[in-house]
């Protein structure tokens, strides 16, 4: 959810890595630049994804301590692109409808371990030290939209589109560290005492669906071998949210202070709200994209370039919950730095992404397309300003780079097929660990770590992605889009 250019629309635009603001986006034109819908010369076109195989591997090295790694994979087979466009005979107007999945992210990480370790001051010998960690991030952003374009002249076109975005977030993050004696009885100075369980646990869960409006205004200019495109995307306009759920809990019990040998006061901080008791929103930034297409060898080879600027999103409350004073004991509440316990802050930095692509005509009805694009993270080093003390969604902040390649076929002069794939790679190093279950101490008064070791900047993240594209465009009146008319 921190990347803007993770695009998989199963059209030729995907094989060209999205470098299609100036044209050749096919029925994905409604998204990249609505002015280029006018490339349709006559008839109507229906495009859909026959299938999409998406496979991603996440590796978090030293995430939970020295040599304690987290690995996750996600696998998706989903149709996520449907578009219909139409243009009447000799008309300067073109229209399109589409339903796309702009972004789908699914990360699940789990860990559990139990070992014998001498960690508690009050219990002689080794205790059972059990730790667990669970993380789930499911985010999907579906766009449903309509668009129109108008030919102002033979060379200059303008278009606009309007989308309803339905963003769904389901997020969970929890860890637990427990230490207890294998015996039920604890002997102190020859006196039997019941044993106890030392515990430090944390759990947060947020879930909501947010509906918003997003508009686009596009321009296209064609001159000999050159084509230029400009597209302006508005920031999102919130409509409403449904299925709001928020929960955050922290618990500590039976911990001894090593400085004086006394038990610390156990505590529990918890707050949970559902429905209209909590407000949610998710912002999308305004952006400007520009690009060109150059016919290196007219009708045979084409060079594509696109750059897009995404504006900064100022810090705001993604989850806005009322402040309550009954979430813990009065003593703990008075010492609590952030009494706005359940609210969540969000923000993003400005980002500039670019894409380059190249197309070869191998035969009259066969094209080879390939491209490269950046996909920079928008939360790396982000400043939350006055909201810095609020809770945040724990997400990755590495950059991703994509390479795409594949073929476009023309069958019976009215069925356009695309088949290809994408390789993606991203990484980041020297990150702060999520937790440290290596060499834990019962309590560290310096940083208030309980049943853990100190967090170190030793975590590295690696991501490998592989997608397979397969899509089809059907033309119902025999003529194809002007951008590929020479194939016939």
N, C-alpha and C positions, 0 to 999 in steps of 0.2 A: 504493500500500500504506500510505499515511499518512493515508487518509481512511476514516471509518467509515460515512458515509452516501452513498456512491456506489452506490445501489441501483437495479437495473433488473430487476424480476421479471415484467414483461409482464402485470400484472394491474391491476385498478382501483386497487390500492394505489400503483402507480407513477404513475398519473395524478393521484392525490391527494398526491403527493410524500412518501409515507410517513407522513402525519399521521393514522395509523389505529390507534393503540394502543387507542383506545376502541371500535373496531369498523370495519366496512365494509372490511376488508382482503381479503375474499374468501378464496380458498384459500391466500393468503399469511399468514393468521392464525397459522399454526404458527410463523412467524418473528417477527411483530410483537407478538402477544399470544395465547398458546395458549388463554386463557380464552374468546376470542371465536370459537373453532371452534364453540361451541354455538349460534351464529347459524343453523347449518343446522337446518331444522325437520324434514325427513324426506328419506330417500333418500341417494344417493351422488352425488358430484361429482368430475369429472376436469378439471383445468385444465392447459394446456400452452401454451408459446409457439410460435405458428406460425412466427414469424421475428422477428429483431431486427436492425435496421440501426443500427450505432453508428459514429460518425465523430468523431474528435478531432484538433485541430490544436494543436501546441505550437510556440511561438516563443521562442527564447532570444536576446535582443538583446545584442550585445557579449560573448557568452559566451567567445569565444576571443581577444578583443582588440578594439581599436577597429574598429567596423564589420565585425567578423567574427561573423556570426550563425549560429545553428543552428536549423533548422526540421524538424519531424517531424510525421507524420500517422499515425493508426492507424485501421484499418477492420475491423470485425467483423460477421459475420452468423452468429449462433449461437443455437440454442435453449438457453435456460438456466433454464427454470423448468418443473417438472412436479410436480403435487400431486394427491393423491386423499384425499377426506374422506367419511365415512359416519356416518349417524345412524339408528338403528332407530326404528320407530314408538313414540311415547310414551316413549322412553327419555330419561333425564337425562344419558346419556353420549354423547360424540361422539369420533371418532378421526380422525386424519389422518396421512398419509405424504407426504414431499416430498423433492425433489432440486432444489437451487437453486445458482446461481453467485452468491455474495455479492458478489464483486469480481473483475473481470478488468482488468488493466492491461498495456498493451503499448506501450513507448516504444523507438524505435530512432532514433539520431542518428549521422550520419557526416560527416566532413570530411576533405578532402585538398587540399594546396596546395604548389606549388614555385615559388620565385622566386630571382632573383640578388640577393645581399646580402653586403656586407662585414661579417662578424661575427667571424671567427677571427683572433686576433692573429698567429699563426705563418704565415699564408698571405696574401701581398699580393694586393690586388684583391678582386673579388667571388667568393663561393662560391655553390654551389647550396644553398639553405636549404629543406628539405622537411619539412613538418609533417603530422601526421594525428591524428585523434581519432575514437574509436568508443565508443558507449554503447548498451547494450541492457538493458532491464528488462522481463522478462516475469513477471508475478505473477498467479496465479489461485487463488481460494479457493472450493472446492466444498463445500457442506454437504448431507449426507443425514441426514434425521431423521424421528422419529415423535413424535406428541403425542396427548394426550387432555384432554378438558374435562368438567366435571361441573356441573350446575345445582343449586346448593345451595338456591336458591329461584327464584321467578319473576324476581327482580330481580338476584340476585347469583350470579356464576359464577366458577369457578376452573379453571385448566388448567396443564399442565406439558408441556414438550417436551425431547427430548434429541437432540443433533446430533453426528454425526461430521464433523469438518472436515478436509479434505485440502488443505493449503496448499502450493503449488508455486512455488518461486522459481528463476529463472534470470537471473543478473546478470553483466554484463561491462562493464568500464570500462578504456579504454586510451588513451594518447597517446604520440606519438613526435615528436622534433625532431632532425633530422640536418643537419649542415653538412659539405660536402666540396668540394674543389677540382675544377673541370672538367678539370684536367690530372692525368696520372698521376705527374708528377715535380714535386717541390718543390725549388726552387733556394735554397740558403742559403749566402751568401758565395761564390757561384760553384761550390758543391759540390752535385751532384744528390742528392736524398734522396727516398725513396718518399713519396708523399702519404699522408694519413691521413683517416679519417672521424671527426668529432666527433659523439657521439651521447648523447642523454638520452631514455630511454624508460621507460614504466611500464605494467604490465598487471595487472589483478585480475579474477578470475572465481570466482563462487560459485554453487553449484547444489545444491538438495536438495528433497525432499518431506517435509513434516512432518504427522503425523496426530495429532489431538487431540480431546478431548470438550468440548462446551459445552452447558450446560443453561439452561432458561428456566422461570420460574414467573410465571404471569399471573393477574390478577384483573379482573373486569368488573362494573360496577354500572349498572343502567338505572333511571331515574326520570323518568317522563313524557317531556318533550322533551329530557332530558339523558341522556347516556351517558358514563361515566367508565371509564378503563382504567389499569392499573398493571402494568408488566412488569419483572421482575428477571432479568438475564442473568449467569450465573456467569463467572468468569474461565476461561480454557482450562486443561484438564488434559492434559498431554502423554502420548502413548502411545508413539510411536516415529517415527523418521525413516529414510528410505531414499534411495538414489542420492545420497549425499553426495559433493560434489566441491568442493575449495577450491584456488585457485592465486593466488599474488601474487609479482610479479617487478619489480625495478627495476634498470636498467642505466645506467651512465655510463662513457664512454670518450673519451680523447684531448681533454681539456679543459685549457686554459691558465689559470693564475691570473694575473689582470692586475696583482696587487700585486707579484709577483716575476718574472713571465715564465716560471715553471716549470710543467711539466705536473703536474696533479693526479693522484693515484693513481686509475686507473680501478677500478671495482668492479661487482659484480653481487650482488644479494640476491634469492634465490629460494627458495620453499618451496611444495610442492604435496602434497596428501593426498587420498585417496579412500576411500570405504567406511567401515568401522568405525574407521579411524585418526583420524577427525575427528567430533566430536559437533555436532549442529545442533538448534535449536528455534526456535519462533516463537510468541510469546505474544499472546493476545487478552485485553483487559481486562474486568473486570466492569462492568456498567452498570445504570442504573435509568431507565426511561422512564415518562412519565405523559402523559395527554391526555384530551381531552373532545370530544364531538360535541354540537352544539346544533341542534335543528330550528327554524330561523328562521321558516319557514313550513311547518308539518307536512306531510310528503309532497311538498313542492315544493323547498325549499331547505335546505341543511345547511352548517353551519360546523364546521370541524375544526381541532384544535390538538394538537400533540405536542411534548414536549421530552424530551431524553435526555441523561443525564450519563454520561460514560465516565471511569473512574478512571485514575489515573496508573499507568504500568508502570515500576517501578524498573529501573535499568540492569542488564542481564544480558548474557551472552555468547550471541549468536545463533549464532555459529560458535565453537566451543571446540576449539582445536588445541593439541597439546603444544608446549612451547618446545624448540627445537632449536638447537644451537650450530654446525651445519654448513651454515647457509644462506648464508654468505658467508665472506670471509677473516677471520682472527683479528683483524687490526687494525680492520677495519670493524665487526666484531661488538662489539668492546670499546667503540667509540664510538656504537654504535646505542642510541638512547634507549629505543625500544620493542623489546625482544627477543621479545615475544609477537607475532611478525610476522604470523601468519596468522589469528589470532582476530579476530572482529568483534563490536563492542558494539551493542546496541540498547536503546532506551528510548522512552517517549512521555509527553507531558504529559496532564493531565486536560483533557477537552473537553466543552463543552455545545453541542449542536445543537438547533435548533427548526424546526418545519414548521407552516405554516398552509395550509388548503385550503378550497375552496368547491364545492358541487355544486348544479346546477340541473336540475330535471326539465323538459325541453322538451316532451316528449310522454309518453304513457303507457308507451311502450317505448323511450324515448330520453333519455339523461342526458348532460349536459355536466359534466366534472370538470376542475378545475385546482388547482394548488398551487405553493407556493414553499418551499424548504428551504435551510438553510445546510449547509455541509460543511467545517468548519474542520479545518485540518491539525493533526496531533498531535505533530509533531516540531519545530515552530518554537520556537526558544530553549530546546530541551530541554537538561537538565544531565545529563551522563553520569557525574558524580561520579568515583569512583576508577578508572573504566574509560575516562576521557576520552582517554588516550593510545592506546587500541586503534583499529584501523581501523573505519570505518563504511561502510554502504551509502550511496552518493551519490544522494540522491533530492531531489525538489522539496519546498518547504515553503510553497506558496501556498494560500490558502483558495479554495474553489469555492462558487458560488451556482447553484442549479438552479431553473428554472421549467418546470412540466409542464402539459399541457392535452390534452384529447381527449374522445372520446365512448364511451359504453357502450350497446350495443344488446341488445335481447331479440328473438330470432328463434324463432318457433314455440313460444314460452313455455317452452323448455327449453335453448336455446342462447344463452349470453351471450357477446357479442363485445366486445372493447375495441380501440380504435384511437386513436393519439395520438402525441405527440412530447415531446421535452424539449430545452431550450436550457440550456447550462451555460457559465459564465464564471469565470475565475480569473486573478489576476495578483499579481506582487510586484516590487518595484523595489529598487535600491541593494544588490544582492547581490554577493558576491565572485565574480569571474570563475572559470571552470573552469580556464582556462589563458590565457596572454597571448603570442600569436605575433606581436604588433605591436611593432616596434622592439626586437627581442631583443638581449641581450648574451650573450657567451660564458659568463661566470660572474659572478654577483653575490654577493660574500662576505657581504653583510648578511643576506639571506634564503635564501642557497644556491640561488637559481634558476639553472638551467643551460639555455642556448639559448632562453631566454624573457625577456620583460619582467616587471616587477613586477605582481602581481595587484592589481586595483583593484575598488572596489565600484561598478562601472558596469553590471552585468548586470541586465536586466529580463526577467521571464518572463510570457508571456501564454498563456492556454489558452482555446480555444473548443470546445465539444462540442455535438453534435447527435445525438439518438437518435430512432428511430421504433419505436413499440410496436405489436404486433399479437398478441393472445392470445384464447383461447377457453376457456369453461367448459361442460362437458356435464353435464346432469343426467339420471340414468337412471331416475328414478321420478316425474318430472313435477312435483315441487314444488321451488321455488327456495328460496334462503336467506331467512330471515326479514327480513334487513336490506333486501331489495328486493322483499318480497312484494307491495307495493302496485303494482308494475309490471304484474302479471298482470291 
